[in-house]
Amino acid sequence: MFALDTNVYVDVENDAKFASAGSVFVAQNAVIVSSVVVAELLLAVDSRSRSRLLRNLRNQIDVAGSLTPNADDWQTAALAWTSMAPRTSQRRSFWNDLLLAASCARMGVTLITSNASDFTRIAKHIPVRHERPWRRGSA
């Protein structure tokens, strides 16, 4: 089972070839939707795009389900944050990455992300599996 990071959804939206390959990937794999990613996406889109985005995400959730951080994930993320401080970013998006990593690790979900550098660092504190997305133009 896989989950897509926010940056992958953004790339899908902005690159038709990447989107085509992504459609093949999603059709061939169970891709669960993270509530952390949904929140990040909703914060990033304008109101006109929001309805379409929500409709598409709901369809994906209907197929493979959703992944939401639980209380243990919040604790795992906080402990990782403190272990990484002060060398870690204080960005809200980094906190979201920690929550995403914790929930993926708990459920044994592989995260597809273009942000390999942050997740490689995070994986030293949270045992999250992560891979780069499909290559542009191929699945």
N, C-alpha and C positions, 0 to 999 in steps of 0.2 A: 504494500500500500504506500501511496505517495501523498505529499501535500506540496502545493506550490507556494513559494514565497511571493510577497507583494511585488517585488521587482520583476518576477516572471510574468505576472498578469499585466504589468505595465508594458513589458516588451511585446507581449501578445497583442496588446491594443495598438502599439505603434509600428509594428512590422508585420506585413501580410505574410511573408514567407515563414517567419518565426511562428505566426499564428497558425498557419496551415500545418506545420510540423507539430505544433502543440496540440492541435485537434486530433491528429493521429495518435500522439502519446496518450492523451486523455481517453480516447476510444479503446486503446489497447491495455490500459492500466486502471486500477482503482485509484482515483484521485479524490481524496477527502478535502474538504474545505475548512481551513482554520478560521475561527471567529476573530482571532488577532488580525489576520490578513484582511478579513472583511472590513473590520473597523478602519484599518489603514487605508484601504481602497476608498471607503466612503468619505473619509476625511480629505482625500486627494481629488475627488471628481466634482465637477459642477453639478448643479441641481438637474440640468437637462439630461446628463449622462447617468444620474443616480438610479433612475427607474430601470433602465436597460441593464445596468450592472447588477442590480439586485435580482432581476428576473433571471439573468444568466447564472448567478451564483446559486439561487434557489434551485434551478434545474440541476446544477452539479451536485448540490446537497441531496436532492431527491435520489440521485443515482448512487452516490458513494457515502453520504453522510457528512457530519461536521465534527470538528475537533475543537473543543473548548478547554482552556486551562482550568484545572480544578485547584483546590486549596493546596495540595501537595506541589503542584507545578509553580504556584506563586512562591511557595517557600523555597523550592529548588532554584528558581530564578533569582530570588533575593540573596540566597547564600552564594550563588555563582557571582552575582554582582559584587558582593562584599569581598569575595576571594580575588576578584579581578581588579578591584579598586586599589590605588587610584589610577592604575594604568589603563583603565577602560574608558570608553566614551561615556559622556553624561547625556547623550541624546536620548530623547523619548523613543526613537526608532530602535536604539540598541536594547532598551528595556523590553520592547516588543519582541525583538529577536530572541531574548532570553526566555520569555514566556512561550514563544513559538517552539524553541528548542526543547524546553522542558516538556511541553505537551506531546511533541513528536516522539521524544525519547520514551516517555511513559507508555505510549501506545505502539511503539515499534514501527513508526511511520518514517519513511525516508523523505527528507526535505529536498525539494528541487529549488536551488537558489543560484543566482548570479553573484551572490555576496559570499564567495568562498572564504575570503580572508577573515571576516568576522566569525563565521561559523566554524572555521578551523580553530580559532582561539576559544570559542565557546565550548567546543567539543572536548577541550581539556578539563572542563568543569562539569559539563552535562553530556552524557553519552549519546549525543544526537548523530544520526547518520545523515549525511548530506551529499548531494551530487550536483554537478553543473547541469543546466538544462540541455535538452536536445540541441544539436548544432543547427544553426540557421540553414534552412533548405533541406534538412533531412531529419528523420525521426530517430 
